Amino acid sequence: MKVSFDVEVRHPLGGVARYQTRDMSDTGMFVVGENANVALKVGEIVRVLIETANFVEPMTMDVRVVRHTVDGKALSFI
């Protein structure tokens, strides 16, 4: 499903990157954005924070980096 949320990706070694979702499914999400200050490697587990006006509290979840493309990154819910 096409959705557009601002997300913060927190790398376990301390880096934080900001992206925007392009779509989301039952199994994961695809995020887009220019963020060279945090290297996300395929297979790594990172924490995603989604905060919108629709949520009472921010939603936090762990995801696995599944794929990189020229458009963005695929993240799988774990």
C-alpha positions as CSV (number, residue, x, y, z in Angstrom):
1,M,0.0,0.0,0.0
2,K,1.3,3.4,-0.9
3,V,2.0,5.5,2.3
4,S,4.1,8.4,3.1
5,F,5.5,8.7,6.6
6,D,8.6,10.4,7.8
7,V,10.7,7.7,9.5
8,E,13.9,7.8,11.6
9,V,16.2,4.8,11.2
10,R,18.5,4.2,14.2
11,H,21.6,2.2,13.5
12,P,22.9,0.1,16.5
13,L,26.3,1.8,16.3
14,G,24.8,5.2,16.9
15,G,23.9,6.7,13.6
16,V,20.5,8.2,12.8
17,A,19.1,8.6,9.3
18,R,15.8,10.2,8.2
19,Y,13.8,8.7,5.3
20,Q,10.3,8.7,4.0
21,T,8.2,5.6,3.4
22,R,7.1,5.0,-0.2
23,D,5.1,1.9,0.5
24,M,4.3,-0.5,3.3
25,S,3.0,-4.1,3.4
26,D,2.4,-6.8,6.0
27,T,6.0,-7.9,5.7
28,G,8.0,-4.6,5.5
29,M,8.4,-1.2,4.0
30,F,10.4,0.6,1.3
31,V,12.1,3.9,2.3
32,V,13.5,6.6,0.1
33,G,15.8,9.6,0.8
34,E,19.3,10.9,0.6
35,N,21.2,9.9,3.8
36,A,24.9,9.2,3.4
37,N,25.8,9.7,7.0
38,V,24.5,6.2,8.1
39,A,25.6,3.1,6.2
40,L,22.8,0.5,6.2
41,K,24.2,-2.9,5.1
42,V,22.0,-5.8,3.8
43,G,21.2,-8.2,6.7
44,E,21.7,-5.6,9.5
45,I,18.9,-5.1,12.0
46,V,18.0,-1.4,12.7
47,R,15.3,0.3,14.7
48,V,12.7,2.4,12.9
49,L,10.7,5.2,14.6
50,I,7.5,6.5,12.9
51,E,5.9,9.6,14.3
52,T,2.8,11.2,12.8
53,A,-0.1,13.3,13.9
54,N,-2.3,10.1,13.5
55,F,-0.4,8.2,16.3
56,V,-0.8,9.0,20.0
57,E,2.7,7.7,20.6
58,P,5.6,7.1,18.1
59,M,5.7,3.6,16.7
60,T,9.0,1.9,17.1
61,M,10.0,-1.5,15.5
62,D,13.1,-3.5,14.6
63,V,13.6,-4.2,10.9
64,R,16.1,-6.0,8.8
65,V,17.7,-4.3,5.8
66,V,16.8,-6.6,2.9
67,R,17.8,-4.7,-0.3
68,H,19.3,-1.5,-1.7
69,T,18.2,0.0,-5.0
70,V,18.9,3.3,-6.7
71,D,15.5,4.5,-5.4
72,G,15.9,3.5,-1.7
73,K,16.0,0.6,0.8
74,A,13.7,-2.3,1.5
75,L,13.2,-3.1,5.2
76,S,11.6,-6.3,6.5
77,F,9.7,-6.4,9.8
78,I,11.1,-8.9,12.3
